[in-house]
Amino acid sequence: MLCCCVVVLLCDLFVCFFVCFVREFFQALTMNEYSFINDDKPLLPLYWLAIRLTSVNAYIYEFLDKLFKKIYTKKERMWKMLLKSRKESENLLLYRSLFLRMSLCEKDVSHYQRLEKGYAGELLFDQYVSSLTNEFLLLNDVLLDFGNNLFQMDSLAIFQESVLLFEIKNFEGDFIVRGDRWYTLSDKEIKNPLEQLQRSESLLRRFLQEHGCMLPIEPFLVFVNPEFTLYQAPMKTPIIYPTQIQRLLRTLANKPTKTTHLHEKMANKLLTHHLSTSPIIRKPDYSYEILQKGIYCSHCYTFFKEATETRLVCSCGTIESIDDAIVRSVHEFMLLFPDRLVTTNGIYEWCGGVVKSRRLIRRVLLQNFKRYGNKRSTYFSGS
């Protein structure tokens, strides 16, 4: 009799965890960047289903309830909070590729360095925000066109009673404000970031009002670099200095955070109108012939000398699978030369001889891209 009870108990536990595994597996298959907007709290039914399929006593019921809540609460909160992740812009990827593969003029080098520094500052801000545990909706790098006015928002946080707009700057060094103009200490004028923030705030407010949202907007100009100093700044401005970031985080942690489907509907509206590609991308002059061919390390940006059949190993210690490296190179090729056909021979040449096998490149193309044409006229596309 005891043996039968043990068997029944083990079977119940097996069914419970099997259901969890299957649910999580199919959730992973169907998950995309915005899926949880239409699938609110996807994990909550998971452990309740598992519990209800278990016919054990109340102690096991309570144990499983606490177990699954502990496992999934953090993941559920992150899915609830981050609606749009941050990634490198096409402009940054293009300039980085050209910087590594050719000699740019001083003006283009400066522009590229500003792009890299700006992105690094945004990632630093993301680290700060990731420490928050309260519930709100977060969107990064939202690009909108409202009334033929293009504007980009570094970060947008939707709380219960307000929308927070963040303009993030990674300025380094000493700056001074004279009236409405900003200068370096060497007296070089720069764009006024407060005016940029005010423009984005005005356009965002009009966009939200047009779509029925009347939540107030709280703008913030956040300087994340600890080496930044600003002289003669007006007192009543939405500027957050590096020494004030922790205070800002404490303020955000205490904000009312009961978001509803109306908040999610507003976020979904922003994502629907988000432009994945900027219609205005400044490009230097370049051609296929002058660019250095090869695959560079995604960490230190030095070019690989050779590869095995399965991976690339850089002197900096970075290891990348050969399949991932080829896919990365194809996307880079497509970004730089959108009018060129992606072919096996073309990518073999673009990789600069690092990948020795055309058959390997063809296999990766077949597995990761859509094929068009037949035999010698075969080419590939990302869509």
N, C-alpha and C positions, 0 to 999 in steps of 0.2 A: 504493500500500500504506500509506504514511504517513497519507494522508488518511482511509483507512478506519479506521485505528487511532484517529485523533483523533475521528472521528465516533462510534465505539463508546464511547470514553472519555466523551465529552460526553453520550451517551445514558445511560450508566450513572450519571453524576453527576446528570442530570436525574431519573431514576427514584428515586434516593436521596433527593433533596430533596423530590420530589413525595410520596413515602411519608411523609416527616416532616411535611409540610404537612397532608396528609389526616388523619394520626393526631392531630396537635395540634388540628385543626379539630373533629373529632368528640369529642375529649377536652373541649374548651371547651363544646361543646353539651350534653354530659352532666354536666359538673361542677356540683355543688351544694356547699352549705356543709360537708357532712360526707362527701362522696363517697369521699374517699381512705381512709376507715376500711375500706371494703369493696373498695378497689382499691389495695392496697399497692404503692408504688413504680410509679406509672403511667407514668413517663417512661423507665424503664430499658429496656423492650422497644423503645422508639422508635428509639434510635440503633443498637441491635444488629440490628434488622430492616433498617434502612437499610444497615448495613455488609454484611450477608449477601446483600443484593440487588445488591451491587456486585462486579463481576468484575475489578476493576482489580488492579494489583500490590500488594505488601505495603506500599509507601510510602504509597499512597493510603489503604489500610486503616488504617494507623496514624494518618495525618493526620485522617481522619474520626472515628476513635475518640476522639482527644483533643479535636477540635472539639466534638462533641456532648456529651461529658462536661463540658467547660468551660461550654457554654451552659446545660445543664440541671441541673447539680449544685446551684446555689444555689436554683433554683426547687423542685427536688425536696426539698431540705432544709426549705424553708419550708412546703411542703405537708405534710411529715412532722411538723413541729413544731406548727403552729397548727391546732388542731382546731375551736375555736370563737372567732370574732372578737368584738370588743367593739362594741356599738352603743348608742345612746341608749335608755334605758328609756322605756316608755310613760308612766310617771309624769313624767319630765323633759319629754318632748315635749308632754304635756298642759299642764303648768304653764307651759312656755315660750310656748305658744300663747295661753293665757289672760293671761299677763303682758303680751304684746304687744297683745292685743285688748280689754282691759278694765282697770279699776283694781282691783287686789287689796288686801286688807287687809294690814296690816303683818306679821301672822303668816304669811300665805300668801306674801308677798314674801320673807321670810326663809327659808321652806322652799324656795322656788324657787331662791334664790341658793345655798343649801347643795347642792341637787341639781346645779346647774351647776358649782360648785366641786369637788364630789366627782368628777364625770365628767372634768373637766379634769385632776384628780390621777391618775385611772386611765389617761388617755391618756399622761400624762407617764411613768408607770410602764411602760407598753407600749413607749415609746421606749427606755427603759433595757434592757428585756428583749430587744428586737429586735437589740441588739448582740451577743447570744450566738450562737455558731455551732455549738455542740454539739447533739446530737440528744436531744430530749425532747419530750413531748407537753404542749401548753399549751391550757387551756380558760379562757375569760374569762366573767364574769357568769353563773355557773351557779346556778340557783334550784331548790332541791329541797324536797320535802315528805316528811319521814320521821317516821312515827309521829304524824301530825297536828301536826308541828312544822316550820314553814316557816323555811328558812335560805338565805341567799344568800352566795356566795363570789366575791370580786372577781376573783381569779386562782388557778388550780390548775395546778401543774406536776408532771407524772408523770415521774420519773427511774427509772433502773434499780433502785435499792434503796430509794427512798422517794417519798412524795407530799408536795409542798410546798404549803402553804396560805397565801395572801397576803391580808391585810386591809389595804387601802390607804386612807390618810387624807391629806387636803390641808389639815390644820389650819394656821392662820397666827396668830402671836402667841405670848404667854407663857402657859403652863399649869403647874399645880402638882398633885402627888399627895399626898393625905393618907389613909393607910391604903388602903382599896379605892375611894376616891372621887377623882374628878378635878374640878378647878375652874379657871376662868380667874383671872387675877390680880385681877379685880374681884369675886372670891368667888362667881361664878355656877357652880353645879354643872352638869356635863355628863355624858352617858352614858359609862360606863367602856368604852373600846374594847377593853381586854384581856378583859373579860368577854364581849363580843360575839365575839371571836376564840375564846375557850375554848368557848363554846357551839357555834360552827360546827365546831370541831375534834372535839368529842364526838359531834355528830350525824353528821359525815362518817365518823368511825371506825366507828360503828355501822352506817352504810349500807354501807360497804365490806366489813365483816365479814359482814354478811348476804348479800352477793353473792360471798363466797369470796375476798376480797382481804385479805391480812394484812400488806401493806406498812406500815411505820411512817409516821406523819404528822409533818412538821416545820412548825409554825405560825410565821408572821412577821407582825408589825404594822409596816407600813412607812409612815413619814412622809416625803412627797416634797417638801414645801414648805420651801425654804431659810430662810424666815422663822419657822420653828417652833422653840420652845424649851420643854423640859419640866424642871421642877424637882422634886427629891426623888423621882425615880423609883427603884424597887428595882433593884438591880444585875442579878439573875438573872431577866430577863424577855426575851421574844422580840421586843423592840422594835428596829427598825432606824431610826436617825436619818438625816436627809438627808446628813450627812457620812460615813455608813457604807454608802451604797448602792453605791458603786464597789467596796468591799471585798466586799459581798455578791455582786456580779456576778462577781468573780474566783473566789469560792468556788463559785458555780454552774457556772462554766466548767470547773472541775476535777472536777466530780462524774462518777462512772461513768454513761455515757449509752447503754448498749446496750439499747434497748427492743425488746420482742418482741411477737408477736401477743397474748400475755396482757395486756400493758400496754394495747394498743389495744382489747382486749375490755373491759377495765375502763373505759377512756375512753368507749367506745361505750355502756356501761351507764349512765354518768353522763349522757351526752347523751340517751339514751332517756328517762330520768326527769326531764330538765330541763323546767321549766315555762316556756313561752314568754311567758305572761302571768301577772302576779302576781294572785292572787285578792283581794288587799288593796291597793286603790289609794285613797289619800286624795284627795278631790276638793272644791274650793271650790264654792260655789253659783254657777251661771251659767245663762244661757239664750241661745238663738240671737239673740233680738232685741237684747240689749245688747252683743253682740260686734261689734267693728269688722270690716267686710268688706274683702277685698283680699288681695293676695299680697305677702308680705314677703321680703326678701332672705335667703337661707340663710346668708350670711356676717355681715352687720352688723345684720340684723333690722329695717331700715327698710322701709317699704312702698313698693312700686313705684308710680309715677304713671301710666305708660303702657307699652305693649308694642307691638312690631312683630308681623308675622305669623309670625315665626320665633324671636324671642328677647326676653328681658328684660335691660336693662342698668341696673345700679345705679350710683349716684354713687361708691360705694366701689371700683368697677372690676370687680365681679363680673358675669359674663355667664352667663345660664342659658337653655337652649332653652325655648321656650314649651310644648312637650310635657312636658318634665320638671317645669316649674313647675306645670302643671295637675295632673299626677299627684301631685305633692307636696301640692297643695292638697286634692285628693280624699282622700288618706290622712289629712290633718289633719282634714277634715270628718268622716270616718268614725270617727276616734278621739274627737272631741268629742261627736258625736251618733250613737252606734251604732244608735239606734232610728229614725233618719230615713232615708228612701229617697234614694239617690243618683240624681238625674235631671239631664238637660242643663240645664234651667232653674234647678234648685237650685244647681248648681255655677257657672253663669253669675252668679247673684246672689251666691254666696259669694266669687267672685273680685272683686267690687266694681266691675265695669265695666272692669277693666284689660284683660281679654280681650274684644275687641269682637265677636267672631263666635261665635254659638251653634253654628254648623256645625263650627267648629274644635274646640270643647269636645266635641261629639258624636263627632267622629272620634277624638279622644284617648281618650274613654271606650270606644268600640268596640274600639280597638286594645289597651287595657291592662286592661280589666275584663270580667267576664262579664255578658252581657246577659240580662235577663228581661222577659217581657211583650211586648206589641206596640203599636206606634204611640204613642198618648198615654199609655198605661199602662207604657211602657218605663222600667225602672230598672236599675241596675248594682250589682254586688257584686264584692268582691275575691277571692272564692272560688267 
